[in-house]
Amino acid sequence: MSKRLNILVTGCGGDIGQSIGKILLASKYTKNLHGVDITDRNAGQFIFPNFSIGLPFTHPDYLSKMKLFIKEQEIDIVIPMAEPELRFFSSHNLLNKIGDALMITASSKALEIGFDKFKTAEFLKSVGLPFPKTTLAEHVETITSFPIILKSKTGSGSKDIHKLDTMDEFRFYTRKNVADYVVQEFITEVDGEYTCGLYRSSKGELRSIILKRELDHGYSGYGEVVENTEITNLLEKLAIEIDLVGSINVQLRMLDTVPMVFEINPRFSSTVLYRHLFGFEDLIWSIEDKLGFDLSDNQKQVIGKKFYKGYQEYIK
């Protein structure tokens, strides 16, 4: 396989997909960049030179159409963005290849644990890493100490995360499907919230970056690159224990100087472009590792550097 690749990004219209597209447009490894989404009502069509509308993964013809597209467009690498789609590929044992194209995803154990918030907590407990107390909502009869965090056990993003102050709120949000939720101890953000990029190659090479952030409507709107030995040590242990190959995102807050992991996102995250600009090029490393190349190293001295979320308008 040549170094110039035909690359397909699925779910390309979301914020992460658009960031991935911007990175790949500037990459020396990209020959033709394709983006597929289930709708064109997003800015993905302005970023991806070859944009098309595809079927949702729930469609019975999804897989056959995907394989046909890969064959016709001579796709070398597929990078899926949406977590539900990642679940689909994982359940169909398609994490390495689909058709003749290589897949870029995190490894299977990281996906399995990160997909389920309760499994995440149980895993962290089993390997001795700190985490907020987490209970299945269906096992909760009463809550005596508020606030608490209620979140979807299998959801992604911030739309299914709620900070609750009363049992009435708990009953309201769980009224339709209590089995889909977990209750998590609330940890104040007074000492900071962190989103961390964590990458490990198939040969065991570990790299991480720590961003202390502030949220803006569920997204990292502002942040700073920081050093923290406790967090770095935690990330390194996590990568080994979870048998990581690829890139994941780890979110945590500090409690009395102890980093408490409250979420593991087993995919590229919304900070992937910020990280790339700081020299933490986990997307590029993932491609290089998949191709059997040595990892490039453009990491810079960026401690103290800040990032700011911006917006861009498109007119058609």
ABEGO torsion letter per residue (X at the ends): XBABBBBBBBGAABAAAAAAAAAAAABAABABBBBBBABABBAAAAABABBBBBBBAABAAAAAAAAAAAAAAGBABBBBABAAAAAAAAAAGAAABBEABBBBBBBAAAAAAAABAAAAAAAAAAAGBBBBBBBBAAABABBABOBBBBBBAABBEAAABBBBABAAAAAAAAAABAAABBBBBBBBAAAEBBBBBBBBBAAGBBBBBBBBBBBBGGBBABBBBBBBAAAAAAAAAAAAAAGBBEBBBBBBBBBGGBBBBABBBBBBBAAAAAAAAAGBBAAAAAAAAAAGBBBBBABBBABGBBBBBBBBBBBX
